[in-house]
Amino acid sequence: MRCHRCGVARESLTWLAPHARMTKRLQQHLEVLLSLLPVKHVAQLTGLHCRAIAVERTDE
Ligand SMILES: [Zn+2]
């Protein structure tokens, strides 16, 4: 089932190392994206759930 907020069906981290947590590089990547786009859009681009992204953004 899809998240009503970000539209991501589920958290897919297949493009990362299977057991990797948020890496430094990913955090930096997300920060750049989030400076340009809303969380919802970043979620759809990255396949990350909005809640996973919101962890990186304490204000969201
Ligand atoms: Zn979501």
N, CA, C, O and the ligand as a Tripos MOL2 file, in Angstrom:
@<TRIPOS>MOLECULE
protein
  241   239    61     0     0
PROTEIN
NO_CHARGES

@<TRIPOS>ATOM
      1 N           0.8360   -1.1990    0.0000 N.3       1 MET1
      2 CA          0.0000    0.0000    0.0000 C.3       1 MET1
      3 C           0.8690    1.2470    0.0000 C.2       1 MET1
      4 O           1.9530    1.2700    0.5830 O.2       1 MET1
      5 N           0.3820    2.2620   -0.6520 N.am      2 ARG2
      6 CA          1.1730    3.4660   -0.8030 C.3       2 ARG2
      7 C           0.9400    4.4300    0.3550 C.2       2 ARG2
      8 O          -0.1560    4.5450    0.9020 O.2       2 ARG2
      9 N           2.0050    5.1000    0.6910 N.am      3 CYS3
     10 CA          1.9130    6.1510    1.6960 C.3       3 CYS3
     11 C           1.1090    7.3070    1.1060 C.2       3 CYS3
     12 O           1.3720    7.7500   -0.0120 O.2       3 CYS3
     13 N           0.1440    7.7800    1.8540 N.am      4 HIS4
     14 CA         -0.6960    8.8620    1.3310 C.3       4 HIS4
     15 C           0.0510   10.1810    1.2710 C.2       4 HIS4
     16 O          -0.3690   11.1280    0.6060 O.2       4 HIS4
     17 N           1.1670   10.2200    1.9810 N.am      5 ARG5
     18 CA          1.9080   11.4830    2.0420 C.3       5 ARG5
     19 C           2.9050   11.6330    0.8980 C.2       5 ARG5
     20 O           2.9410   12.6640    0.2260 O.2       5 ARG5
     21 N           3.7050   10.6090    0.6850 N.am      6 CYS6
     22 CA          4.7620   10.7480   -0.3180 C.3       6 CYS6
     23 C           4.5020    9.8810   -1.5360 C.2       6 CYS6
     24 O           5.1460   10.0730   -2.5680 O.2       6 CYS6
     25 N           3.5800    8.9350   -1.4490 N.am      7 GLY7
     26 CA          3.2380    8.1190   -2.6070 C.3       7 GLY7
     27 C           4.1730    6.9520   -2.8190 C.2       7 GLY7
     28 O           3.9970    6.1780   -3.7600 O.2       7 GLY7
     29 N           5.1740    6.8130   -1.9510 N.am      8 VAL8
     30 CA          6.1030    5.6960   -2.0750 C.3       8 VAL8
     31 C           5.4600    4.4520   -1.4830 C.2       8 VAL8
     32 O           4.9960    4.4580   -0.3430 O.2       8 VAL8
     33 N           5.4410    3.3990   -2.2670 N.am      9 ALA9
     34 CA          4.7700    2.1840   -1.8310 C.3       9 ALA9
     35 C           5.4580    1.5920   -0.6150 C.2       9 ALA9
     36 O           4.8130    1.1910    0.3540 O.2       9 ALA9
     37 N           6.7460    1.5460   -0.6830 N.am     10 ARG10
     38 CA          7.5110    1.0950    0.4680 C.3      10 ARG10
     39 C           8.9370    1.5800    0.3100 C.2      10 ARG10
     40 O           9.3690    1.9860   -0.7690 O.2      10 ARG10
     41 N           9.6460    1.5260    1.4080 N.am     11 GLU11
     42 CA         11.0130    1.9800    1.4040 C.3      11 GLU11
     43 C          11.8560    1.0240    0.5800 C.2      11 GLU11
     44 O          11.9910   -0.1480    0.9330 O.2      11 GLU11
     45 N          12.4130    1.5030   -0.4970 N.am     12 SER12
     46 CA         13.2710    0.6380   -1.3040 C.3      12 SER12
     47 C          14.6840    1.1820   -1.2940 C.2      12 SER12
     48 O          14.9640    2.2590   -1.8190 O.2      12 SER12
     49 N          15.5430    0.4300   -0.6990 N.am     13 LEU13
     50 CA         16.9320    0.8420   -0.5700 C.3      13 LEU13
     51 C          17.8250   -0.0450   -1.4100 C.2      13 LEU13
     52 O          19.0120   -0.1970   -1.1240 O.2      13 LEU13
     53 N          17.2480   -0.6320   -2.4510 N.am     14 THR14
     54 CA         17.9920   -1.6020   -3.2530 C.3      14 THR14
     55 C          19.1560   -0.9500   -3.9870 C.2      14 THR14
     56 O          20.1050   -1.6290   -4.3800 O.2      14 THR14
     57 N          19.0850    0.3500   -4.1700 N.am     15 TRP15
     58 CA         20.1850    1.0290   -4.8450 C.3      15 TRP15
     59 C          21.3120    1.3670   -3.8770 C.2      15 TRP15
     60 O          22.3340    1.9370   -4.2580 O.2      15 TRP15
     61 N          21.1010    0.9990   -2.6130 N.am     16 LEU16
     62 CA         22.1640    1.1540   -1.6220 C.3      16 LEU16
     63 C          22.6530   -0.2260   -1.2190 C.2      16 LEU16
     64 O          22.0380   -1.2360   -1.5620 O.2      16 LEU16
     65 N          23.7470   -0.2660   -0.5000 N.am     17 ALA17
     66 CA         24.1660   -1.5330    0.0750 C.3      17 ALA17
     67 C          23.0410   -2.0410    0.9600 C.2      17 ALA17
     68 O          22.4390   -1.2730    1.7100 O.2      17 ALA17
     69 N          22.7580   -3.3330    0.8740 N.am     18 PRO18
     70 CA         21.5830   -3.9080    1.5360 C.3      18 PRO18
     71 C          21.4200   -3.5300    2.9990 C.2      18 PRO18
     72 O          20.3090   -3.2540    3.4520 O.2      18 PRO18
     73 N          22.5050   -3.5160    3.7290 N.am     19 HIS19
     74 CA         22.3820   -3.2660    5.1580 C.3      19 HIS19
     75 C          22.9020   -1.8970    5.5630 C.2      19 HIS19
     76 O          23.0810   -1.5960    6.7440 O.2      19 HIS19
     77 N          23.1370   -1.0800    4.5480 N.am     20 ALA20
     78 CA         23.6760    0.2450    4.8400 C.3      20 ALA20
     79 C          22.6230    1.1300    5.4840 C.2      20 ALA20
     80 O          21.4730    1.1630    5.0470 O.2      20 ALA20
     81 N          23.0130    1.8280    6.4980 N.am     21 ARG21
     82 CA         22.1730    2.8850    7.0410 C.3      21 ARG21
     83 C          22.3750    4.1020    6.1530 C.2      21 ARG21
     84 O          23.0680    4.0230    5.1380 O.2      21 ARG21
     85 N          21.7920    5.1940    6.5150 N.am     22 MET22
     86 CA         22.0280    6.4300    5.7930 C.3      22 MET22
     87 C          23.5310    6.7250    5.7520 C.2      22 MET22
     88 O          24.1660    6.9540    6.7820 O.2      22 MET22
     89 N          24.0600    6.7130    4.5750 N.am     23 THR23
     90 CA         25.4890    7.0100    4.4530 C.3      23 THR23
     91 C          25.6910    8.5140    4.3670 C.2      23 THR23
     92 O          24.7710    9.2750    4.0650 O.2      23 THR23
     93 N          26.9040    8.9090    4.6360 N.am     24 LYS24
     94 CA         27.2510   10.3310    4.5270 C.3      24 LYS24
     95 C          26.9160   10.8630    3.1390 C.2      24 LYS24
     96 O          26.3600   11.9500    2.9790 O.2      24 LYS24
     97 N          27.2700   10.0680    2.1560 N.am     25 ARG25
     98 CA         27.0430   10.5070    0.7840 C.3      25 ARG25
     99 C          25.5540   10.6610    0.4940 C.2      25 ARG25
    100 O          25.1330   11.6080   -0.1690 O.2      25 ARG25
    101 N          24.7750    9.7300    0.9930 N.am     26 LEU26
    102 CA         23.3350    9.8080    0.7910 C.3      26 LEU26
    103 C          22.7590   11.0270    1.5090 C.2      26 LEU26
    104 O          21.9000   11.7290    0.9760 O.2      26 LEU26
    105 N          23.2400   11.2620    2.7130 N.am     27 GLN27
    106 CA         22.7640   12.4230    3.4580 C.3      27 GLN27
    107 C          23.0380   13.7060    2.6880 C.2      27 GLN27
    108 O          22.1850   14.5880    2.5940 O.2      27 GLN27
    109 N          24.2490   13.7920    2.1370 N.am     28 GLN28
    110 CA         24.6060   14.9880    1.3770 C.3      28 GLN28
    111 C          23.7320   15.0930    0.1290 C.2      28 GLN28
    112 O          23.2780   16.1780   -0.2350 O.2      28 GLN28
    113 N          23.5070   13.9710   -0.5090 N.am     29 HIS29
    114 CA         22.6610   13.9290   -1.6970 C.3      29 HIS29
    115 C          21.2460   14.4010   -1.3630 C.2      29 HIS29
    116 O          20.6520   15.1930   -2.0960 O.2      29 HIS29
    117 N          20.7210   13.9060   -0.2530 N.am     30 LEU30
    118 CA         19.3780   14.2860    0.1630 C.3      30 LEU30
    119 C          19.3080   15.7610    0.5040 C.2      30 LEU30
    120 O          18.3270   16.4340    0.1880 O.2      30 LEU30
    121 N          20.3480   16.2600    1.1480 N.am     31 GLU31
    122 CA         20.3390   17.6710    1.5210 C.3      31 GLU31
    123 C          20.2730   18.5680    0.2940 C.2      31 GLU31
    124 O          19.5760   19.5820    0.2880 O.2      31 GLU31
    125 N          21.0060   18.1820   -0.7400 N.am     32 VAL32
    126 CA         20.9710   18.9580   -1.9810 C.3      32 VAL32
    127 C          19.5800   18.8930   -2.5880 C.2      32 VAL32
    128 O          19.0180   19.9130   -2.9880 O.2      32 VAL32
    129 N          19.0310   17.6920   -2.6530 N.am     33 LEU33
    130 CA         17.7010   17.5260   -3.2380 C.3      33 LEU33
    131 C          16.6520   18.2990   -2.4460 C.2      33 LEU33
    132 O          15.7690   18.9410   -3.0130 O.2      33 LEU33
    133 N          16.7700   18.2200   -1.1210 N.am     34 LEU34
    134 CA         15.7740   18.8580   -0.2700 C.3      34 LEU34
    135 C          15.8670   20.3760   -0.3100 C.2      34 LEU34
    136 O          14.9090   21.0760    0.0200 O.2      34 LEU34
    137 N          17.0180   20.8740   -0.7120 N.am     35 SER35
    138 CA         17.1480   22.3210   -0.8470 C.3      35 SER35
    139 C          16.4580   22.8040   -2.1150 C.2      35 SER35
    140 O          16.1740   23.9910   -2.2760 O.2      35 SER35
    141 N          16.1980   21.8660   -3.0050 N.am     36 LEU36
    142 CA         15.6050   22.2190   -4.2900 C.3      36 LEU36
    143 C          14.1530   21.7850   -4.4050 C.2      36 LEU36
    144 O          13.3610   22.4250   -5.0960 O.2      36 LEU36
    145 N          13.8050   20.6940   -3.7240 N.am     37 LEU37
    146 CA         12.5130   20.0610   -3.9330 C.3      37 LEU37
    147 C          11.8290   19.7650   -2.6070 C.2      37 LEU37
    148 O          12.4910   19.6170   -1.5800 O.2      37 LEU37
    149 N          10.5060   19.6780   -2.6320 N.am     38 PRO38
    150 CA          9.7930   19.2610   -1.4230 C.3      38 PRO38
    151 C          10.0630   17.8040   -1.0770 C.2      38 PRO38
    152 O          10.4610   17.0140   -1.9330 O.2      38 PRO38
    153 N           9.8420   17.4580    0.1840 N.am     39 VAL39
    154 CA         10.1090   16.0990    0.6690 C.3      39 VAL39
    155 C           9.3790   15.0660   -0.1850 C.2      39 VAL39
    156 O           9.9230   14.0120   -0.5120 O.2      39 VAL39
    157 N           8.1500   15.3890   -0.5330 N.am     40 LYS40
    158 CA          7.3480   14.4420   -1.3150 C.3      40 LYS40
    159 C           8.0220   14.0820   -2.6370 C.2      40 LYS40
    160 O           8.0610   12.9210   -3.0440 O.2      40 LYS40
    161 N           8.5480   15.1100   -3.2880 N.am     41 HIS41
    162 CA          9.1940   14.9020   -4.5760 C.3      41 HIS41
    163 C          10.5000   14.1240   -4.4080 C.2      41 HIS41
    164 O          10.8150   13.2380   -5.2020 O.2      41 HIS41
    165 N          11.2430   14.4660   -3.3730 N.am     42 VAL42
    166 CA         12.4930   13.7580   -3.1010 C.3      42 VAL42
    167 C          12.2080   12.2910   -2.7990 C.2      42 VAL42
    168 O          12.9550   11.4050   -3.2160 O.2      42 VAL42
    169 N          11.1310   12.0440   -2.0750 N.am     43 ALA43
    170 CA         10.7390   10.6740   -1.7560 C.3      43 ALA43
    171 C          10.4920    9.8800   -3.0300 C.2      43 ALA43
    172 O          10.9190    8.7320   -3.1550 O.2      43 ALA43
    173 N           9.8040   10.5000   -3.9630 N.am     44 GLN44
    174 CA          9.4860    9.7920   -5.2000 C.3      44 GLN44
    175 C          10.7280    9.5790   -6.0500 C.2      44 GLN44
    176 O          10.8630    8.5550   -6.7190 O.2      44 GLN44
    177 N          11.6260   10.5410   -6.0210 N.am     45 LEU45
    178 CA         12.8610   10.4190   -6.7960 C.3      45 LEU45
    179 C          13.7660    9.3260   -6.2480 C.2      45 LEU45
    180 O          14.3510    8.5510   -7.0050 O.2      45 LEU45
    181 N          13.8750    9.2730   -4.9400 N.am     46 THR46
    182 CA         14.8410    8.3730   -4.3230 C.3      46 THR46
    183 C          14.2370    7.0330   -3.9610 C.2      46 THR46
    184 O          14.9620    6.0660   -3.7320 O.2      46 THR46
    185 N          12.8980    6.9660   -3.9070 N.am     47 GLY47
    186 CA         12.2550    5.7440   -3.4760 C.3      47 GLY47
    187 C          12.2590    5.5910   -1.9720 C.2      47 GLY47
    188 O          11.8300    4.5710   -1.4320 O.2      47 GLY47
    189 N          12.7520    6.6270   -1.2980 N.am     48 LEU48
    190 CA         12.7550    6.5900    0.1610 C.3      48 LEU48
    191 C          11.4240    7.0990    0.6860 C.2      48 LEU48
    192 O          10.8480    8.0430    0.1460 O.2      48 LEU48
    193 N          10.9520    6.4700    1.7310 N.am     49 HIS49
    194 CA          9.7410    6.9100    2.3850 C.3      49 HIS49
    195 C           9.9580    8.3020    2.9700 C.2      49 HIS49
    196 O          11.0500    8.6340    3.4300 O.2      49 HIS49
    197 N           8.9010    9.1060    2.9420 N.am     50 CYS50
    198 CA          9.0100   10.4630    3.4600 C.3      50 CYS50
    199 C           9.4890   10.4720    4.9090 C.2      50 CYS50
    200 O          10.1780   11.3970    5.3390 O.2      50 CYS50
    201 N           9.1190    9.4320    5.6560 N.am     51 ARG51
    202 CA          9.5490    9.3770    7.0620 C.3      51 ARG51
    203 C          11.0470    9.1190    7.1610 C.2      51 ARG51
    204 O          11.7190    9.6370    8.0520 O.2      51 ARG51
    205 N          11.5590    8.3170    6.2410 N.am     52 ALA52
    206 CA         13.0050    8.0690    6.2360 C.3      52 ALA52
    207 C          13.7520    9.3550    5.9160 C.2      52 ALA52
    208 O          14.8140    9.6290    6.4750 O.2      52 ALA52
    209 N          13.1830   10.1330    5.0140 N.am     53 ILE53
    210 CA         13.8000   11.4000    4.6600 C.3      53 ILE53
    211 C          13.6390   12.4050    5.7890 C.2      53 ILE53
    212 O          14.5510   13.1750    6.0870 O.2      53 ILE53
    213 N          12.4750   12.3860    6.4070 N.am     54 ALA54
    214 CA         12.2040   13.3410    7.4750 C.3      54 ALA54
    215 C          13.1640   13.1440    8.6480 C.2      54 ALA54
    216 O          13.3980   14.0710    9.4240 O.2      54 ALA54
    217 N          13.7150   11.9460    8.7740 N.am     55 VAL55
    218 CA         14.7240   11.7100    9.8080 C.3      55 VAL55
    219 C          15.9000   12.6560    9.6030 C.2      55 VAL55
    220 O          16.5290   13.1270   10.5500 O.2      55 VAL55
    221 N          16.1680   12.9120    8.3350 N.am     56 GLU56
    222 CA         17.2780   13.8050    8.0030 C.3      56 GLU56
    223 C          16.8970   15.2670    8.1870 C.2      56 GLU56
    224 O          17.7550   16.1400    8.3130 O.2      56 GLU56
    225 N          15.6090   15.5110    8.2000 N.am     57 ARG57
    226 CA         15.1310   16.8850    8.3560 C.3      57 ARG57
    227 C          14.2970   16.9740    9.6250 C.2      57 ARG57
    228 O          13.1400   16.5540    9.6550 O.2      57 ARG57
    229 N          14.8830   17.5140   10.6470 N.am     58 THR58
    230 CA         14.1970   17.5510   11.9390 C.3      58 THR58
    231 C          13.0010   18.4880   11.9210 C.2      58 THR58
    232 O          12.1330   18.4050   12.7900 O.2      58 THR58
    233 N          12.9490   19.3660   10.9510 N.am     59 ASP59
    234 CA         11.8630   20.3490   10.8980 C.3      59 ASP59
    235 C          10.6320   19.8030   10.2220 C.2      59 ASP59
    236 O           9.5720   20.4270   10.2810 O.2      59 ASP59
    237 N          10.7400   18.6340    9.5700 N.am     60 GLU60
    238 CA          9.6020   18.0840    8.8260 C.3      60 GLU60
    239 C           8.8660   17.0540    9.6530 C.2      60 GLU60
    240 O           7.8780   16.4820    9.1900 O.2      60 GLU60
    241 ZN          5.6970    8.3840    3.0820 Zn       61 ZN61
@<TRIPOS>BOND
     1     1     2 1
     2     2     3 1
     3     3     4 2
     4     3     5 am
     5     5     6 1
     6     6     7 1
     7     7     8 2
     8     7     9 am
     9     9    10 1
    10    10    11 1
    11    11    12 2
    12    11    13 am
    13    13    14 1
    14    14    15 1
    15    15    16 2
    16    15    17 am
    17    17    18 1
    18    18    19 1
    19    19    20 2
    20    19    21 am
    21    21    22 1
    22    22    23 1
    23    23    24 2
    24    23    25 am
    25    25    26 1
    26    26    27 1
    27    27    28 2
    28    27    29 am
    29    29    30 1
    30    30    31 1
    31    31    32 2
    32    31    33 am
    33    33    34 1
    34    34    35 1
    35    35    36 2
    36    35    37 am
    37    37    38 1
    38    38    39 1
    39    39    40 2
    40    39    41 am
    41    41    42 1
    42    42    43 1
    43    43    44 2
    44    43    45 am
    45    45    46 1
    46    46    47 1
    47    47    48 2
    48    47    49 am
    49    49    50 1
    50    50    51 1
    51    51    52 2
    52    51    53 am
    53    53    54 1
    54    54    55 1
    55    55    56 2
    56    55    57 am
    57    57    58 1
    58    58    59 1
    59    59    60 2
    60    59    61 am
    61    61    62 1
    62    62    63 1
    63    63    64 2
    64    63    65 am
    65    65    66 1
    66    66    67 1
    67    67    68 2
    68    67    69 am
    69    69    70 1
    70    70    71 1
    71    71    72 2
    72    71    73 am
    73    73    74 1
    74    74    75 1
    75    75    76 2
    76    75    77 am
    77    77    78 1
    78    78    79 1
    79    79    80 2
    80    79    81 am
    81    81    82 1
    82    82    83 1
    83    83    84 2
    84    83    85 am
    85    85    86 1
    86    86    87 1
    87    87    88 2
    88    87    89 am
    89    89    90 1
    90    90    91 1
    91    91    92 2
    92    91    93 am
    93    93    94 1
    94    94    95 1
    95    95    96 2
    96    95    97 am
    97    97    98 1
    98    98    99 1
    99    99   100 2
   100    99   101 am
   101   101   102 1
   102   102   103 1
   103   103   104 2
   104   103   105 am
   105   105   106 1
   106   106   107 1
   107   107   108 2
   108   107   109 am
   109   109   110 1
   110   110   111 1
   111   111   112 2
   112   111   113 am
   113   113   114 1
   114   114   115 1
   115   115   116 2
   116   115   117 am
   117   117   118 1
   118   118   119 1
   119   119   120 2
   120   119   121 am
   121   121   122 1
   122   122   123 1
   123   123   124 2
   124   123   125 am
   125   125   126 1
   126   126   127 1
   127   127   128 2
   128   127   129 am
   129   129   130 1
   130   130   131 1
   131   131   132 2
   132   131   133 am
   133   133   134 1
   134   134   135 1
   135   135   136 2
   136   135   137 am
   137   137   138 1
   138   138   139 1
   139   139   140 2
   140   139   141 am
   141   141   142 1
   142   142   143 1
   143   143   144 2
   144   143   145 am
   145   145   146 1
   146   146   147 1
   147   147   148 2
   148   147   149 am
   149   149   150 1
   150   150   151 1
   151   151   152 2
   152   151   153 am
   153   153   154 1
   154   154   155 1
   155   155   156 2
   156   155   157 am
   157   157   158 1
   158   158   159 1
   159   159   160 2
   160   159   161 am
   161   161   162 1
   162   162   163 1
   163   163   164 2
   164   163   165 am
   165   165   166 1
   166   166   167 1
   167   167   168 2
   168   167   169 am
   169   169   170 1
   170   170   171 1
   171   171   172 2
   172   171   173 am
   173   173   174 1
   174   174   175 1
   175   175   176 2
   176   175   177 am
   177   177   178 1
   178   178   179 1
   179   179   180 2
   180   179   181 am
   181   181   182 1
   182   182   183 1
   183   183   184 2
   184   183   185 am
   185   185   186 1
   186   186   187 1
   187   187   188 2
   188   187   189 am
   189   189   190 1
   190   190   191 1
   191   191   192 2
   192   191   193 am
   193   193   194 1
   194   194   195 1
   195   195   196 2
   196   195   197 am
   197   197   198 1
   198   198   199 1
   199   199   200 2
   200   199   201 am
   201   201   202 1
   202   202   203 1
   203   203   204 2
   204   203   205 am
   205   205   206 1
   206   206   207 1
   207   207   208 2
   208   207   209 am
   209   209   210 1
   210   210   211 1
   211   211   212 2
   212   211   213 am
   213   213   214 1
   214   214   215 1
   215   215   216 2
   216   215   217 am
   217   217   218 1
   218   218   219 1
   219   219   220 2
   220   219   221 am
   221   221   222 1
   222   222   223 1
   223   223   224 2
   224   223   225 am
   225   225   226 1
   226   226   227 1
   227   227   228 2
   228   227   229 am
   229   229   230 1
   230   230   231 1
   231   231   232 2
   232   231   233 am
   233   233   234 1
   234   234   235 1
   235   235   236 2
   236   235   237 am
   237   237   238 1
   238   238   239 1
   239   239   240 2
@<TRIPOS>SUBSTRUCTURE
     1 MET1         2 RESIDUE 1 A MET
     2 ARG2         6 RESIDUE 1 A ARG
     3 CYS3        10 RESIDUE 1 A CYS
     4 HIS4        14 RESIDUE 1 A HIS
     5 ARG5        18 RESIDUE 1 A ARG
     6 CYS6        22 RESIDUE 1 A CYS
     7 GLY7        26 RESIDUE 1 A GLY
     8 VAL8        30 RESIDUE 1 A VAL
     9 ALA9        34 RESIDUE 1 A ALA
    10 ARG10       38 RESIDUE 1 A ARG
    11 GLU11       42 RESIDUE 1 A GLU
    12 SER12       46 RESIDUE 1 A SER
    13 LEU13       50 RESIDUE 1 A LEU
    14 THR14       54 RESIDUE 1 A THR
    15 TRP15       58 RESIDUE 1 A TRP
    16 LEU16       62 RESIDUE 1 A LEU
    17 ALA17       66 RESIDUE 1 A ALA
    18 PRO18       70 RESIDUE 1 A PRO
    19 HIS19       74 RESIDUE 1 A HIS
    20 ALA20       78 RESIDUE 1 A ALA
    21 ARG21       82 RESIDUE 1 A ARG
    22 MET22       86 RESIDUE 1 A MET
    23 THR23       90 RESIDUE 1 A THR
    24 LYS24       94 RESIDUE 1 A LYS
    25 ARG25       98 RESIDUE 1 A ARG
    26 LEU26      102 RESIDUE 1 A LEU
    27 GLN27      106 RESIDUE 1 A GLN
    28 GLN28      110 RESIDUE 1 A GLN
    29 HIS29      114 RESIDUE 1 A HIS
    30 LEU30      118 RESIDUE 1 A LEU
    31 GLU31      122 RESIDUE 1 A GLU
    32 VAL32      126 RESIDUE 1 A VAL
    33 LEU33      130 RESIDUE 1 A LEU
    34 LEU34      134 RESIDUE 1 A LEU
    35 SER35      138 RESIDUE 1 A SER
    36 LEU36      142 RESIDUE 1 A LEU
    37 LEU37      146 RESIDUE 1 A LEU
    38 PRO38      150 RESIDUE 1 A PRO
    39 VAL39      154 RESIDUE 1 A VAL
    40 LYS40      158 RESIDUE 1 A LYS
    41 HIS41      162 RESIDUE 1 A HIS
    42 VAL42      166 RESIDUE 1 A VAL
    43 ALA43      170 RESIDUE 1 A ALA
    44 GLN44      174 RESIDUE 1 A GLN
    45 LEU45      178 RESIDUE 1 A LEU
    46 THR46      182 RESIDUE 1 A THR
    47 GLY47      186 RESIDUE 1 A GLY
    48 LEU48      190 RESIDUE 1 A LEU
    49 HIS49      194 RESIDUE 1 A HIS
    50 CYS50      198 RESIDUE 1 A CYS
    51 ARG51      202 RESIDUE 1 A ARG
    52 ALA52      206 RESIDUE 1 A ALA
    53 ILE53      210 RESIDUE 1 A ILE
    54 ALA54      214 RESIDUE 1 A ALA
    55 VAL55      218 RESIDUE 1 A VAL
    56 GLU56      222 RESIDUE 1 A GLU
    57 ARG57      226 RESIDUE 1 A ARG
    58 THR58      230 RESIDUE 1 A THR
    59 ASP59      234 RESIDUE 1 A ASP
    60 GLU60      238 RESIDUE 1 A GLU
    61 ZN61       241 GROUP 0 **** ****
